[in-house]
Amino acid sequence: MRAHWRTVALAGLGLLASSCKGVTWAQVAQKAGTVVNDSAAAKKERASCEKLDVEPTVTEEYAIGSAMAIHWVQGGGGLMAPTDGAKGTGVHDLHEYLNVVGKNLGAQSARPTLEWTFGVLNDDKNFNAVSTPGAYVFVTRKLLSELGNESQLAGVLAHEIAHVVLKHSIKQYNAAKVSLCKTAVTMEAGIPGSGGLIASTDSGGNLDLDGDSALLGSLTEKVIEFAESGNDKEQEYEADLLAAKMMLSAGYDPDEYIVLLRKTTDGSRLGSRHPNKADREKRLVAFLNGLKPSQGEFAELSLQGLRSPPLKPELVAALKSPSRGVAKDGK
């Protein structure tokens, strides 16, 4: 992130966080050494920034999601990929396998027509998975190496699919739009693309990100800041339950998702926003127990005939191969 933009962005976050403490926009801007516009017209424009908190178009969602996906890939050491791209190389088969499992789960979701795309990050240090608007889902090499069966893989993918379906990242994106708009109106800092952002408050709040690379870049930086703080507890609980429902619909045993949760580590960088695994497990167990019907009752989601197939050999073989992928700078 450019140094000048970092100063402006952090100042904008400070303004939002401090507004209830009697600190004015002008005071914070002055501390940041930024020229500020605190006129009556600017205050009116700042209020109109809330109009940006609207459902994005699918095209807009794909644009911001694609930009975020590039960020996660670069930060995760690139995608695992065979050097020649040929089938039978292990890594190619791994991605094909991952997409078969993932797309099947996506088809069980409330957004089956999204172009679901799944990939493996070369990160062999962090047990993690991420998703973006527009249906991009990535898992780390480290996470895959600790999976015990396909049901656990399905649980990971279903959880990230659930975040997309529930539009948790869209909420972060909308917050980023409003925050960036308010910063641009108040601070005469020349934020790239901010003119189009402010103008869109009078035209429905939707953005043409494909036609404005400067605005796309500024928004991506801002939404990544929000995304890196993680989802809150209720969003994680919500994604867990929806993931379990999708696993049931696809025939996977959701108890294996609970086994997977036990492999995660509490006290991560996400801090108090993220629920601990014991609370997540408790809620999942209660949900699954609630699906068991009394004698003679109809079960909306059946717990009968569920499976936990072994992982396919190509996944295991690919993970044992030397780490390959693009460099962090994308070269």
NORVEN-V367392 format. One record per pair of residues at least 24 apart in sequence whose C-alpha atoms are under 7 Angstrom apart, sorted by the first residue. I is the first residue (numbers start at 1). GAP is how many residues later the second one is. Records with the same first field share a line. If there is no record, write none. Layout:
BEGIN
I=GAP  GAP
END
This chain:
BEGIN
12=167  171
34=153  155
35=152  153
36=150  151  152
37=149  150  151
38=148
42=143  144
45=140
46=136  139
48=153
49=129  132  133  152
50=128
51=150  154
52=122  125  126  149  153
53=121  125
54=151
56=150
57=149
60=147  148  149
61=72  73
62=71  72
63=146  147
64=69  152  156
65=67  68  69
67=153
68=64  152
69=63  67
73=48
74=254  255  256
75=253
76=45  46  47
77=44  45  46  249  250  251
78=43  44  247  248  249  250
79=40  41  42  43  246  247
80=40  41  42  243  244  245
81=243  244
82=242
90=224  227  228
91=227
93=221
94=220  221  224
95=24
101=53
102=55
105=53  141  145
106=55
108=138  141  142
109=137
110=55
111=54
122=201  203
130=30
131=29  33
132=32  37
133=31  36  37
135=29
145=174
149=159  160  161  162
150=158  159  160  161
151=101  102  105  157  158
152=104  105  108
154=93
155=88  92  102
158=85  88  89
159=80  81  84
162=77  80  81
163=76
172=51  54  55
173=50
176=43  46  47
177=42
192=26
229=41
230=40
231=42  43
232=41  42
233=40  41  42
237=43
241=43
248=53
251=55  56
252=54  55  56
253=53  54  55
END
